[in-house]
Amino acid sequence: MTHLASIWICWMSLSSILCGHAPMVAIGAYGQDTVEVETIDGSIRCEIPVIGAESSEITILGTIFPIRDILSIRFHTDAREAQPRDRIILRNQSQWTGKILLDPQRPADTVQWITPSLQSPLTISLDDLVLFATSIAPVVPFPQPDPDSDQLLTREGALLSGILEDLNQRGVRFDDPSFGSLEIPWSKVVAFRLVEVPVENPSPLEGTIPIRIRTVDQSQIRAHLVQIDQEAATFSRSTGQQCQISLDRIIDIQFELGRVVALAEREPIVVNEGAPATTWFPWTWKKDRNVLGNPLQIGGVVYERGLGVHSISRLTYSIEEGDQFLTGIAGMDISSRPPDEQDGIGCAEFRILVDGDERWSAGVLSWKSAASPFRIALKDAKSFTLVVDLGPGHHILDRANWAQIRIIRK
């Protein structure tokens, strides 16, 4: 080991001790066979572990970890392929990017989906399909979904409600009560949403490992693990179909075994928001979006989950029995960058209180600052508060994000 590497490990160990959790073990830089395994006690850099569907534990650097103590395996940075792609969302909240394929020989009431992460098309039942959106569709194409009707958005901005009757190579046949049966060519379709129908899904097998895979093409797949090895991740979809994705297409695999709860899935018990000396404050906090309703982004990284706020903001949450740690990343949203890059604008102060006492502070972060990670012990406490206060520029562009914020449970 080089002298520089030894210094790096010592610094990481000291930093981890000061933060109150186990140190990250470093083994050189990321390589083809190196991953970061996140455990309940911290992260370990190691060779790619082999994990099967029936694995109950794995050994990392000589230490045995129960599978339940493994939170995720990271293969890459958050760098993603930038080319725009269409996307679909399925009933189990899987999201696939790619392109729809309408082979005339396909089974009835299905579509086929071509995605960069798989070598062969997926066959998707229309009963399993929630949303189709083209690459030009808004982030949220249907902000007010109709619970009783299918919906379709056209390039001209028309929003149709009714029944989606057919998908064919020419386009979409859609029956709207106001306009009758319409044949809309694919070139005019921006997005469509199908009303949910009762479908009996097979129960997951006892002892299976539910996972969520994020890929470089921005797909997010919920499935059950079959195997992870040095080459690929093999998984089983809810339909029973087995698929395989090469590791060079995967950002990370998250193990959904009940140890992690996204904070967006809980509700604050107290919300205090507002600007000083005025009652006008249109920037209410949002789940999984920045305060403007757009994706959470700090610097060049987009985060799927988290909270978007604007100073002044105080969100207080109850700590439930079994809650162990609060982890996440704090930073200013990319939209807080002022047009003229004026100093003092787009800044805010981040703090976290536990039972009223400050347990973490990033100080003042600006739109130029790197994201600031945190990990805070919650055991035996009753509540915590996420605080975003005014920066030097009063409250101008103080759009702040609590990204990937989550609770790790016992």
HUNORLIN-V696348 format. One record per run of one state. SS is the DSSP state (H for helix, E for strand, L for the rest). FROM is the first residue (numbers start at 1). TO is the last residue. If there is no record, write none. Layout:
ss:SS from:FROM to:TO
ss:SS from:FROM to:TO
This chain:
ss:L from:1 to:2
ss:H from:3 to:19
ss:L from:20 to:24
ss:E from:25 to:25
ss:L from:26 to:33
ss:E from:34 to:39
ss:L from:40 to:41
ss:E from:42 to:47
ss:L from:48 to:50
ss:E from:51 to:52
ss:L from:53 to:56
ss:E from:57 to:60
ss:L from:61 to:62
ss:E from:63 to:66
ss:H from:67 to:69
ss:E from:70 to:74
ss:L from:75 to:85
ss:E from:86 to:90
ss:L from:91 to:94
ss:E from:95 to:101
ss:L from:102 to:109
ss:E from:110 to:114
ss:L from:115 to:121
ss:E from:122 to:125
ss:H from:126 to:128
ss:E from:129 to:133
ss:L from:134 to:149
ss:E from:150 to:154
ss:L from:155 to:158
ss:E from:159 to:167
ss:L from:168 to:170
ss:E from:171 to:176
ss:L from:177 to:179
ss:E from:180 to:185
ss:H from:186 to:188
ss:E from:189 to:193
ss:L from:194 to:209
ss:E from:210 to:215
ss:L from:216 to:219
ss:E from:220 to:228
ss:L from:229 to:231
ss:E from:232 to:236
ss:L from:237 to:241
ss:E from:242 to:246
ss:H from:247 to:249
ss:E from:250 to:255
ss:L from:256 to:259
ss:E from:260 to:262
ss:H from:263 to:265
ss:L from:266 to:269
ss:E from:270 to:273
ss:L from:274 to:285
ss:E from:286 to:287
ss:L from:288 to:295
ss:E from:296 to:298
ss:L from:299 to:300
ss:E from:301 to:303
ss:L from:304 to:305
ss:E from:306 to:310
ss:L from:311 to:312
ss:E from:313 to:318
ss:L from:319 to:322
ss:E from:323 to:332
ss:L from:333 to:333
ss:H from:334 to:336
ss:L from:337 to:346
ss:E from:347 to:354
ss:L from:355 to:356
ss:E from:357 to:366
ss:L from:367 to:371
ss:E from:372 to:377
ss:L from:378 to:382
ss:E from:383 to:391
ss:L from:392 to:393
ss:E from:394 to:394
ss:L from:395 to:398
ss:E from:399 to:409
ss:L from:410 to:410
